[in-house]
Amino acid sequence: MNVRSLSIVVTGIVLLLLAAGVVGAFTQRASAAEAVEAAQTPSTISYQGRLTDPNGQPLDGDYTMRFIVYDAANGGTALWDSGDRSIAVDGGLFTTQLEVDQANFNGQALWLSIDVNGQTLSPRQEILPAPYALSLRPGADIVGESLNAADAALAGYAPATGAALYASAGGGAGLHSQSAQSYGVWGASADSWGGYFTSDNGYGLRVHTSGDDHYDHGAYVTSTGGYGVYAQSGQNQGVRGEAGNVEGIAQPLGAVGVVGIGANRGVYGSSSSGNGLYGVSDSNYGIWGQSANYRGVTGRTSRTDNNYGFYTPDNFYSFNVHSAGAFMQVMQYNGSGTVSPGDVVVFSGIDRSAAVVDGPLVQVTKATLANSTAVAGVVYSRFNIAAVDPALESLDGSLPAAMTDMEVTPPGDAAPGEYVLVVVQGPALVKASAVDAGAIQPGDLLSTAGAAGLAAKVQMATVDGSLTTLPGTVFGKALEPLDGAQDMIYVYVTLQ
């Protein structure tokens, strides 16, 4: 027999391989057990041929055959080799299973080279798919009725530990999804993550929008019960936000929970009833604000009583303090009768264990002696101590319902045991008298008058032939004149 004259007639090539990876996607009515079985189909193709002699007569017997998959019709690279195998031929017909490498069947053109008894037949045979397998080639469009209730063009089914669909790419996109009017990608899960993204070196997830509308957000996140966004980093910032041209602005590094860098505002917090911005730290700053040419931190409130643009129950540190108003201290009134806004008060003691503010609390009563050296300041208003009650602090930043409509500085007089805000430095309205100590002019030194709660021009004394004030009696300077009457005027409290 002249082996060189042998001829092979291919009667059919069934590419089970191409369908094996996504067979579940086309089995709408398959049960879970059927899906598992289909997913385990081996990456094998069945090859059938017909072997004849030069005269076209079918041959019988065992022949040594070898099958090699190439990426070109001539030359090229051998991608898979069966090695020599003995194959039985009966009436010219034979069938064999080729355990090819599934990775090679990725849409590229492939050819099969066949050796019989050491002789290579020519030409190589191109491996062609079954007609409907063309829908699996790169760039193919899958069009048809949906495979599930969600109107999906492609549906996948997998066992509990497998992936319904798997996409991998060496340099391009592993999966590209696009929609003209709806979601490009929709992820959902009954008990786990709707979407899970990881990266060894780059971004785990990158989102971009080309919309120029104010509401065309790069990402839109909502939550019913959990966090809207939960971000964590082992060695760097949990959340970092940049807006506008941030060139030249300080770029913080390290394990910071939230970093905001903006050409206008780094971080802006707003709330209709709770905290606009809430920061907690176990060992360092609760809030750190920094700006190259404007405010590091700005706090505002829309309340009519202005309480509080910024609130902290802890120590406050600033290199410099700039104020257009007064500095006040929470104190407790423990005198008799009542005390009113504008009254001058003097020290009367201290409560070392004031539980409501977690620490010592200064106590005052209304001034009754002229030129007192115990002046504490001028009453600004009553004070609702619940506004600084540590028991109302919540680590999650929520605000108790009782505080949303709270009058922090309620109007009216304070009774014994109640609390007042006392101006200790800065401008304040004070009840003053120009009857006994004479008329008051702007810049005059003020002390307590003989009448309860009133201020008056300080009494002068001669010491070593010089006219001076009595030490410790001056608490402020007049900012407005008062002549022959008793009225409320502005003074600048100095307590020197």
C-alpha positions in Angstrom: 0.0 0.0 0.0 1.3 3.4 -1.0 0.7 5.5 2.1 1.4 8.7 0.3 -1.6 8.2 -1.8 -4.0 7.7 1.1 -6.9 10.2 1.2 -9.0 11.4 4.1 -12.6 12.4 3.7 -13.9 14.4 6.6 -17.6 13.6 7.2 -18.1 15.8 10.2 -16.4 17.8 13.0 -18.5 18.5 16.1 -16.9 21.2 18.2 -18.3 20.4 21.7 -15.6 22.6 23.1 -17.1 25.8 21.9 -20.4 25.1 23.5 -19.0 23.6 26.7 -18.0 26.9 28.4 -21.4 28.6 27.9 -23.8 25.7 27.4 -25.7 26.8 30.5 -26.4 30.1 28.8 -28.5 28.4 26.1 -30.3 25.9 28.3 -33.3 27.9 29.6 -35.2 24.9 30.8 -32.3 22.9 32.2 -32.5 21.8 35.8 -29.7 22.5 38.2 -28.4 19.0 37.9 -28.4 19.3 34.1 -26.5 22.6 34.3 -23.8 21.0 36.5 -23.4 18.1 34.1 -23.2 20.4 31.1 -20.5 22.6 32.8 -18.4 19.4 33.2 -18.3 18.5 29.5 -14.7 17.8 28.6 -12.9 19.9 26.1 -12.9 17.2 23.4 -13.9 17.2 19.8 -15.0 14.2 17.8 -13.2 13.6 14.5 -14.6 11.3 11.8 -12.9 10.4 8.5 -12.7 8.0 5.6 -9.5 6.2 4.6 -9.1 4.8 1.0 -6.3 3.6 -1.2 -5.2 5.5 -4.4 -8.0 3.8 -6.3 -10.6 5.0 -3.9 -11.2 1.6 -2.3 -11.9 1.7 1.5 -9.2 0.3 3.8 -9.4 -1.9 6.9 -7.1 -2.4 9.8 -5.2 -0.5 12.4 -3.3 2.6 11.3 -0.9 4.9 13.3 -2.3 8.5 13.1 -1.2 11.8 14.5 -3.3 15.0 14.7 -1.7 18.5 15.2 -3.6 21.8 15.5 -2.0 24.9 13.8 -2.8 28.6 13.8 -2.1 28.8 10.0 -2.9 26.9 6.8 0.9 26.7 6.1 3.7 27.1 8.6 2.5 28.8 11.7 2.7 27.5 15.3 1.7 24.1 16.5 -0.8 24.7 19.3 -1.7 21.1 20.2 -0.3 17.7 19.3 -2.1 14.3 19.9 1.0 12.3 19.4 0.9 8.9 17.6 -2.2 6.8 18.3 -3.4 3.5 16.8 -6.8 3.9 15.2 -9.0 1.1 13.9 -10.4 1.6 10.4 -13.4 -0.4 9.3 -14.7 -0.2 5.7 -12.6 3.0 5.4 -14.4 4.7 8.3 -12.8 5.7 11.6 -13.7 7.9 14.6 -11.4 9.4 17.2 -11.6 11.8 20.1 -9.2 14.7 20.2 -8.6 16.1 23.7 -7.6 19.6 22.5 -6.6 22.6 24.7 -9.8 24.7 25.3 -7.7 27.9 25.6 -6.8 27.7 21.9 -10.4 27.9 20.8 -10.9 31.6 21.4 -12.3 32.7 18.1 -9.0 32.5 16.1 -8.8 30.5 12.9 -7.4 27.0 13.3 -6.2 24.2 11.0 -5.7 20.4 11.6 -2.7 18.5 10.2 -3.0 14.7 9.9 -0.2 12.1 9.7 -0.9 8.5 8.7 1.8 5.9 9.3 4.4 8.7 9.4 3.3 10.5 6.3 1.8 14.0 6.5 -1.3 14.6 4.4 -1.8 17.8 2.5 -3.4 20.3 2.7 -4.2 21.0 6.3 -8.0 21.0 7.0 -9.5 24.2 8.5 -11.5 23.6 11.6 -14.9 25.0 11.1 -17.6 25.6 13.7 -21.2 24.3 13.6 -23.4 27.1 12.1 -24.9 28.3 15.5 -21.5 28.2 17.1 -20.7 31.3 15.0 -22.6 33.3 17.7 -19.7 32.6 20.0 -17.0 34.2 17.8 -15.5 37.6 18.9 -17.7 40.4 17.7 -20.8 38.3 17.2 -24.2 39.7 18.2 -26.5 37.4 20.1 -30.1 38.4 19.2 -33.3 36.7 20.1 -35.9 36.2 22.7 -34.8 36.6 26.3 -33.9 33.6 28.4 -35.4 34.8 31.7 -37.9 37.1 33.2 -35.3 39.9 33.3 -35.3 40.2 29.5 -31.7 39.2 29.2 -30.2 38.4 25.8 -27.8 35.9 27.5 -28.4 34.0 30.7 -26.0 31.8 32.6 -26.5 29.0 35.1 -23.8 27.5 37.3 -23.4 25.4 40.4 -23.1 27.1 43.8 -19.3 27.3 43.6 -18.9 28.1 40.0 -19.3 31.1 37.7 -22.2 31.3 35.3 -20.2 33.5 32.9 -16.4 34.0 32.8 -14.5 36.4 30.6 -10.8 36.9 30.5 -8.6 39.1 28.3 -4.8 39.5 28.0 -4.8 43.2 27.2 -8.3 44.4 26.4 -11.5 44.4 28.3 -12.5 41.2 30.0 -16.1 42.2 29.6 -17.6 45.1 27.7 -21.2 45.9 28.3 -23.2 48.8 26.9 -26.8 50.0 26.9 -28.3 52.9 25.0 -31.0 53.8 27.6 -30.5 51.6 30.7 -27.8 50.0 32.8 -24.6 49.0 31.1 -24.1 46.3 33.8 -26.6 45.2 36.4 -25.4 43.1 39.3 -27.7 41.6 41.9 -27.5 39.0 44.7 -29.9 37.7 47.2 -27.5 37.2 50.1 -24.1 38.4 49.0 -22.5 41.3 46.9 -24.2 42.5 43.9 -20.8 43.2 42.3 -17.3 42.3 43.4 -14.2 43.8 41.8 -10.5 43.3 42.6 -7.2 44.3 41.0 -3.7 43.2 41.7 -2.1 46.6 40.8 -4.6 49.0 39.4 -8.1 50.1 40.3 -10.5 47.6 41.7 -13.3 49.7 40.1 -13.1 52.8 38.0 -16.3 54.8 37.1 -16.6 57.7 34.7 -19.4 59.7 33.2 -19.2 62.0 30.3 -22.4 63.9 31.2 -22.1 67.6 31.8 -25.2 68.0 33.9 -25.0 68.8 37.6 -26.6 65.5 38.4 -24.5 63.3 36.0 -22.6 61.8 38.9 -19.6 59.5 38.4 -21.2 57.1 40.8 -24.7 57.1 42.4 -25.1 54.9 45.5 -28.2 54.3 47.6 -28.8 52.1 50.6 -31.9 51.1 52.6 -30.3 50.1 55.9 -26.5 50.0 55.6 -23.9 52.5 54.7 -24.4 54.4 51.5 -20.6 54.0 50.9 -18.3 51.9 53.0 -14.6 52.3 52.2 -11.6 50.9 53.9 -7.9 50.9 53.3 -5.1 49.1 55.1 -2.4 51.7 54.6 -4.0 54.7 52.9 -7.1 56.9 52.8 -10.4 55.2 53.1 -12.1 57.9 51.0 -10.3 60.6 49.0 -12.2 63.2 47.0 -10.7 65.8 44.7 -12.6 68.6 42.9 -11.5 71.3 40.6 -7.8 72.3 40.1 -6.1 70.9 43.2 -2.5 71.8 42.1 -0.6 73.3 44.9 -3.1 72.2 47.6 -1.7 70.1 50.4 -1.9 66.4 49.6 -2.3 64.4 52.9 -1.0 60.9 53.0 -1.4 57.9 55.3 -4.3 56.1 57.0 -6.9 58.9 57.0 -10.6 58.0 57.0 -11.8 60.8 54.7 -9.7 63.3 52.7 -11.3 66.1 50.8 -9.3 68.3 48.5 -11.1 71.0 46.5 -10.4 74.2 44.7 -13.3 75.6 46.6 -14.2 73.4 49.6 -12.3 70.4 50.7 -15.2 68.9 52.7 -18.7 70.3 53.0 -21.2 68.9 55.4 -24.9 69.7 55.5 -27.9 68.3 57.5 -31.5 69.4 58.0 -31.6 68.1 61.6 -28.5 66.2 62.6 -24.8 66.9 62.3 -23.5 68.4 59.1 -20.1 67.0 59.7 -19.2 64.6 62.5 -15.7 63.5 63.2 -14.4 61.0 65.9 -10.9 59.9 66.7 -9.7 57.6 69.5 -6.2 59.1 69.7 -6.0 62.3 67.6 -8.0 65.0 65.9 -11.7 64.5 65.5 -11.7 67.0 62.6 -8.6 68.5 60.8 -9.1 71.4 58.4 -6.5 72.9 56.2 -6.6 75.4 53.3 -4.0 77.2 51.3 -5.8 80.5 51.1 -9.2 80.3 52.8 -11.0 78.5 55.7 -9.8 75.1 56.8 -13.1 74.4 58.5 -16.4 76.4 58.2 -19.4 75.6 60.2 -22.8 77.1 59.7 -26.3 76.6 61.0 -29.7 77.9 59.8 -31.1 78.0 63.3 -32.4 81.5 64.4 -30.4 81.2 67.6 -27.2 80.4 65.7 -26.5 77.3 67.8 -24.2 75.7 66.9 -22.1 76.4 63.8 -19.4 74.3 65.4 -19.8 72.1 68.4 -17.3 69.9 70.3 -17.6 68.5 73.8 -13.8 68.2 73.9 -10.9 70.7 74.0 -10.5 73.1 71.2 -7.1 74.2 69.9 -6.2 77.0 67.6 -3.0 78.9 66.9 -4.9 82.1 66.8 -8.5 82.9 67.6 -10.3 85.5 65.6 -13.8 86.6 66.7 -16.3 89.2 65.8 -18.4 88.5 68.9 -17.9 87.6 72.5 -16.5 84.6 74.4 -18.9 83.0 76.8 -18.8 80.4 79.6 -21.6 78.2 80.8 -22.2 78.9 84.5 -24.9 77.9 87.0 -26.9 80.5 88.9 -27.2 79.7 92.6 -28.3 83.0 94.0 -31.7 84.1 95.3 -34.5 85.4 93.1 -33.7 85.5 89.4 -31.0 86.7 87.1 -31.6 88.4 83.7 -29.6 89.1 80.5 -27.4 92.1 81.1 -26.9 91.5 84.8 -23.4 91.6 86.2 -22.6 88.4 88.1 -19.9 87.5 90.6 -18.3 84.2 91.5 -20.0 82.3 94.2 -18.5 78.8 94.0 -17.9 75.7 91.8 -19.6 72.4 91.4 -16.8 69.8 91.1 -18.9 66.9 90.0 -21.5 68.5 87.7 -22.6 65.3 86.0 -24.6 67.1 83.3 -21.4 68.5 81.7 -19.0 65.8 83.0 -16.7 68.2 85.0 -16.5 71.2 87.3 -19.0 74.0 86.7 -18.6 77.6 87.8 -21.4 79.0 90.0 -22.4 82.7 90.1 -24.8 85.1 91.8 -26.0 88.6 91.0 -23.5 91.4 92.0 -24.7 93.5 94.9 -21.6 95.4 96.1 -20.0 98.4 94.4 -16.5 97.9 92.9 -16.5 94.1 93.5 -13.3 92.2 92.8 -15.2 89.0 92.2 -16.9 89.9 88.9 -17.4 86.8 86.6 -18.9 88.6 83.6 -22.2 89.7 82.1 -25.2 87.4 81.6 -26.0 86.9 77.9 -29.0 84.6 78.3 -30.4 81.5 79.9 -28.8 78.2 78.7 -30.3 74.8 78.1 -27.7 72.6 79.6 -29.1 69.6 77.6 -27.4 71.0 74.6 -24.0 69.9 75.9 -25.1 66.9 77.9 -22.5 64.1 77.2 -25.3 61.5 77.6 -26.8 62.8 74.3 -23.7 62.2 72.4 -24.0 59.4 69.8 -21.0 57.8 68.1 -23.0 57.3 64.9 -23.5 61.1 64.7 -27.3 60.9 65.0 -29.2 63.6 66.9 -31.9 62.7 69.4 -35.4 63.9 68.4 -35.6 65.9 71.6 -32.7 68.1 70.4 -34.0 69.0 66.9 -36.4 71.7 68.2 -34.4 72.5 71.4 -34.2 76.1 72.5 -30.5 76.3 73.4 -30.7 79.9 74.7 -34.3 80.2 75.8 -35.6 83.7 76.5 -36.5 85.0 80.0 -34.9 85.0 83.5 -32.9 82.2 85.1 -34.1 80.8 88.4 -31.7 79.4 91.1 -30.2 76.1 89.9 -30.6 77.0 86.2 -27.8 77.7 83.8 -26.7 80.9 82.0 -24.2 81.9 79.3 -21.9 84.6 80.8 -19.7 86.9 78.6 -16.2 86.7 79.9 -14.5 88.6 77.0 -15.8 90.8 74.2 -18.8 93.0 73.5 -21.9 92.5 75.7 -25.1 94.4 76.6 -25.0 95.3 80.3 -27.4 97.0 82.7 -25.6 100.2 83.6 -26.3 103.2 85.9 -25.1 106.8 85.5 -26.9 108.0 88.6 -24.6 107.5 91.5 -21.0 107.3 89.9 -21.7 109.9 87.2 -22.1 109.9 83.4 -20.4 107.2 81.3 -18.5 108.0 78.1 -17.1 105.5 75.6 -13.8 104.1 76.9 -14.6 104.7 80.6 -13.6 101.9 82.9 -16.6 100.1 84.5 -17.1 98.1 87.7 -20.1 97.0 89.7 -22.6 99.5 91.1 -24.1 99.4 94.5 -27.5 98.3 93.0 -27.9 94.6 92.3 -26.6 93.5 88.9 -25.7 96.9 87.7 -22.5 98.3 86.2 -21.2 101.8 86.9 -18.2 104.0 86.3 -15.4 102.6 88.4 -14.6 104.3 91.7 -11.1 106.0 91.7 -8.8 106.1 94.8 -5.6 107.9 95.6 -2.6 105.6 96.2 0.7 107.2 97.0 -0.5 110.5 95.7 -1.8 109.1 92.4 -5.4 108.7 91.3 -6.0 105.1 90.3 -8.6 102.3 90.2 -8.9 99.8 93.0 -7.1 96.6 91.9 -9.4 93.9 90.5 -12.5 96.0 90.3 -12.5 96.8 86.5 -14.4 94.3 84.4 -14.8 96.2 81.2 -14.8 99.4 79.2 -17.9 101.4 78.0 -18.6 101.3 74.3 -21.6 103.7 74.4 -22.4 106.8 76.5 -24.9 107.0 79.3 -25.9 110.2 81.1 -28.0 110.5 84.3 -30.1 107.4 83.8 -30.2 103.6 84.0 -30.2 101.7 80.7 -28.7 98.8 78.7 -25.4 99.8 76.9 -22.7 97.9 75.2 -19.5 97.4 77.0 -16.3 95.4 76.2 -15.7 92.9 78.9 -12.0 92.6 79.8 -12.0 91.2 83.3 -8.5 92.6 84.0 
